[in-house]
Amino acid sequence: MFQYIVRRILLFLPTLFLITVISFGISRMAPGDPAELKAGVGSEGAQRGNQQLNEQIINQIRAQWHLDKPIWYWTIFSDEKDASGELKPLSDRMTFLWNGTNNQYHLWMSDLFRGDFGVSFQDQRPVMDKIIERVPITAFLSITSLFLAFIIAIPIGIYSAAKSRENSKIDKTVSTTLFILYSLPSFWIATMLIIFFGGGDFLAWFPNNGLHGNDYPYPTWAANTGDLLWHVVLPIFCYTYGSFAYLSRQMRGSMLEVIRQDYIRTARAKGLSEKVVVYKHALRNSLIPIVTIMGGILPSIIGGSIILETIFTIPGLGLLEFNALTSRDYPVILAVFTISAVLTLLGILLSDILYSLVDPRIAFTKKSG
């Protein structure tokens, strides 16, 4: 097992490198110039004061953020201009220049190896400080919703699979309900909850934005906690319903596949009770798909939901990602991508390790004869 873990970690290094290369390239492919956005080019105020906005200011911003340097270790096209100041034809600008250390990717990777994600283009704050500030909010919502989803989904999946042998109406009703819940988009459910229960057009039972009321902070800890929990009822419901519907269907399908095996028939033929057959013999082997799904939990805890956090105005990591994307805040975008990639790789490794705990027949090294 130890040798397997070491090999997987060594394999993660080139995988992570390729992820950073692809993420870095995609972020730079998006239209728009962060320096122009920072300087206000394109806004109404900039159009009125366009004469006062000169190219020197934008060039200074680009130099400050290293945007004036080549993206990779080389440049394919130069920026040569003709006598009139226009760029020369593409064929005349084609070149291949080596820029070993004087490029954006190298500078970013150098900072990354030191544990520094740089500073945000928006407010010049360290990116790591902004992420640490938002992570507890997103992690609280994600962990709570995942906990609720698992404790609801696994019993429902087991019960539905057990009732399927009887061709009962309960199993059909549960399966249909889960399929409908899994099919409903989260943004539509969030909108409906706000309309019906968040003070939209009907009831105003729950707050529909933020994490605290206007009178926060309150005098007591209990009041602050109660206010927080009251504000997250609708978001957590939106986080949870799709997850538990999907997990329930996976659990049901896996359980149905296991209880049709020969050793389950043998257990029933020996006169064992249905509870013993299901919970002792079938449950453990049917958890393998659930363990696979658990591999995606770590990145989801940090990544959050951009759509839901935007709808409910929750200041979590998802909303931070959305604001970074719209403002072309490259350091924040790359930091979130990199952290999510590391957590995804760790989640896959954790799933592989849990496989052997769920089913001892799964081995990652050759067993001696």
SVG drawing of the C-alpha trace seen along z (x, -y; Angstrom):
<svg xmlns="http://www.w3.org/2000/svg" viewBox="-48 -64 64 87">
<polyline fill="none" stroke="black" stroke-width="0.4" points="0.0,0.0 2.8,-2.4 4.6,-1.8 1.3,-2.4 0.7,-5.7 4.3,-6.8 3.9,-5.9 0.6,-7.8 2.0,-10.9 4.9,-10.9 2.4,-10.5 0.5,-13.5 3.4,-15.9 3.4,-15.8 -0.4,-15.7 -0.5,-18.8 2.1,-20.5 -0.1,-19.8 -3.1,-21.1 -1.4,-24.4 -0.2,-24.7 -3.7,-24.2 -5.3,-26.4 -2.8,-29.2 -3.3,-29.0 -7.1,-29.0 -7.2,-32.0 -5.1,-34.0 -7.3,-33.0 -10.3,-34.9 -11.1,-38.2 -10.4,-41.4 -7.4,-43.1 -7.1,-43.3 -5.1,-46.5 -7.7,-48.2 -10.4,-47.0 -8.4,-48.4 -7.9,-51.7 -11.6,-51.9 -11.5,-51.6 -14.9,-50.7 -17.0,-52.2 -19.1,-55.3 -16.9,-57.4 -13.9,-56.3 -15.6,-57.2 -16.3,-60.8 -12.8,-61.2 -11.1,-59.1 -8.8,-62.0 -7.2,-62.0 -6.6,-58.3 -3.3,-57.6 -1.7,-54.4 1.2,-55.0 -1.0,-54.4 -2.2,-51.1 1.4,-50.1 2.4,-50.9 -0.3,-48.6 0.7,-45.8 4.3,-46.1 3.3,-46.1 1.4,-42.8 4.0,-41.3 1.3,-41.3 3.8,-42.9 6.0,-39.8 5.4,-36.7 3.0,-34.1 5.2,-31.1 8.8,-30.4 8.6,-31.7 6.7,-34.0 5.3,-32.9 4.4,-36.4 6.2,-39.7 4.6,-43.1 6.5,-44.8 4.8,-47.8 5.2,-49.6 5.9,-53.3 2.3,-54.3 2.1,-52.6 0.0,-49.6 1.0,-46.0 2.8,-44.4 1.2,-41.4 1.1,-38.2 3.6,-36.5 6.1,-39.3 5.8,-39.1 6.3,-35.3 9.2,-34.5 10.4,-32.1 12.1,-33.8 13.3,-32.0 12.4,-33.6 13.6,-31.1 12.8,-33.1 11.3,-36.3 7.7,-35.1 4.4,-35.1 4.2,-31.4 7.7,-31.1 7.2,-34.1 3.8,-32.6 5.3,-29.1 8.3,-30.6 5.9,-32.3 3.8,-29.2 6.7,-27.0 7.2,-29.5 3.6,-29.2 2.7,-32.6 -0.3,-33.0 0.4,-36.7 -1.8,-39.6 -5.3,-40.3 -5.6,-42.6 -8.8,-44.1 -7.7,-45.3 -4.0,-44.4 -4.6,-42.1 -2.7,-38.8 -4.7,-36.1 -4.2,-33.6 -5.7,-36.0 -8.8,-36.4 -9.2,-32.6 -8.6,-31.9 -11.2,-34.6 -13.9,-32.9 -13.1,-29.2 -14.8,-28.8 -18.1,-30.0 -18.0,-27.8 -16.7,-24.8 -19.5,-25.2 -22.2,-25.1 -20.6,-22.3 -19.9,-20.0 -23.3,-20.5 -25.1,-19.8 -22.9,-16.7 -23.5,-15.4 -27.2,-15.7 -27.1,-14.2 -25.2,-11.1 -27.3,-10.4 -30.5,-10.8 -29.3,-9.2 -27.8,-5.9 -30.8,-4.7 -33.2,-5.7 -31.2,-3.9 -31.0,-0.8 -34.7,-0.8 -35.6,-1.4 -33.5,1.5 -34.8,3.8 -38.4,3.0 -37.7,3.5 -37.8,7.3 -41.5,6.9 -42.2,4.6 -43.8,2.3 -45.3,-1.1 -43.0,-2.6 -40.0,-1.8 -41.6,-3.2 -42.6,-6.4 -39.2,-6.9 -37.4,-6.3 -39.6,-8.7 -39.2,-11.4 -35.4,-11.0 -35.3,-11.2 -37.3,-14.4 -35.2,-16.0 -32.0,-15.1 -33.3,-16.6 -34.3,-20.0 -31.6,-22.6 -30.4,-24.3 -30.7,-27.9 -34.4,-27.2 -35.0,-25.7 -33.2,-28.6 -35.4,-31.1 -38.6,-29.3 -37.6,-29.1 -37.0,-32.9 -40.3,-33.5 -42.4,-31.3 -40.5,-31.3 -38.0,-34.1 -40.2,-37.2 -40.7,-37.2 -44.4,-37.0 -45.8,-34.8 -44.3,-33.9 -41.3,-35.6 -40.3,-32.8 -36.6,-32.8 -34.0,-35.4 -33.0,-35.3 -29.5,-36.9 -26.4,-37.1 -25.5,-35.3 -26.7,-37.8 -29.5,-40.2 -29.2,-44.0 -28.8,-43.9 -25.8,-41.6 -23.8,-41.2 -26.2,-40.3 -25.5,-40.5 -25.3,-36.7 -23.6,-33.8 -26.8,-31.9 -28.5,-34.8 -25.7,-35.1 -25.7,-31.3 -29.5,-31.2 -29.4,-34.1 -26.7,-32.3 -28.6,-29.1 -31.8,-30.9 -30.1,-32.5 -28.6,-29.3 -31.8,-27.2 -32.6,-27.9 -29.0,-27.7 -28.3,-24.4 -31.5,-23.0 -30.4,-23.9 -27.0,-22.4 -28.4,-19.2 -31.4,-18.1 -29.5,-17.3 -26.7,-15.6 -28.9,-13.3 -31.1,-12.5 -28.0,-11.5 -26.4,-9.5 -29.7,-7.7 -30.0,-6.6 -26.4,-5.4 -26.9,-3.6 -30.0,-1.9 -28.4,-0.8 -25.3,0.6 -27.4,2.4 -29.6,3.9 -26.6,5.2 -25.1,6.8 -28.3,8.4 -28.6,10.3 -25.3,12.0 -25.0,15.7 -23.6,15.3 -26.7,13.2 -29.0,16.0 -26.9,18.4 -27.3,16.3 -31.0,16.2 -31.1,19.9 -29.3,20.5 -32.3,18.8 -30.7,15.5 -33.0,12.6 -33.4,9.9 -31.8,7.3 -28.7,9.5 -28.5,10.2 -28.8,6.5 -26.8,4.8 -24.1,7.4 -23.5,9.1 -24.7,6.7 -24.1,3.2 -20.4,3.3 -19.8,4.3 -22.5,1.9 -20.6,-1.1 -17.8,-1.1 -19.6,-3.5 -20.3,-5.8 -16.6,-5.7 -15.9,-6.7 -18.2,-9.7 -16.5,-10.7 -13.3,-11.3 -15.0,-14.5 -15.9,-15.8 -12.7,-17.6 -12.7,-19.9 -16.4,-20.6 -15.9,-21.6 -13.5,-24.4 -14.9,-25.2 -18.5,-25.9 -21.2,-26.8 -20.8,-30.0 -24.5,-30.0 -26.0,-29.5 -23.6,-31.9 -24.3,-34.5 -28.1,-34.0 -28.1,-34.1 -25.3,-36.7 -23.2,-34.5 -19.6,-35.8 -18.0,-32.5 -15.3,-31.2 -17.8,-30.6 -18.7,-34.3 -15.0,-35.2 -14.4,-33.0 -17.2,-34.6 -16.0,-38.2 -12.4,-37.1 -13.7,-35.7 -15.6,-38.8 -12.7,-41.1 -10.0,-38.9 -8.3,-38.6 -5.7,-36.0 -4.0,-35.4 -7.3,-34.5 -8.5,-32.4 -5.3,-30.4 -5.1,-30.0 -8.6,-28.5 -7.9,-26.2 -4.6,-25.0 -6.1,-24.4 -9.0,-22.5 -6.7,-20.4 -4.6,-19.4 -7.7,-18.5 -9.1,-16.5 -5.9,-14.5 -5.9,-13.9 -9.6,-12.9 -8.8,-10.3 -6.0,-8.9 -8.3,-8.8 -10.9,-6.9 -8.4,-4.3 -7.3,-3.8 -10.9,-3.4 -11.6,-0.8 -9.3,1.7 -11.1,0.9 -14.6,1.4 -13.6,4.6 -10.5,6.4 -10.3,8.3 -9.1,5.1 -5.3,5.0 -2.9,2.5 0.2,4.7 0.8,8.2 0.2,10.8 2.8,13.5 1.7,17.0"/>
</svg>
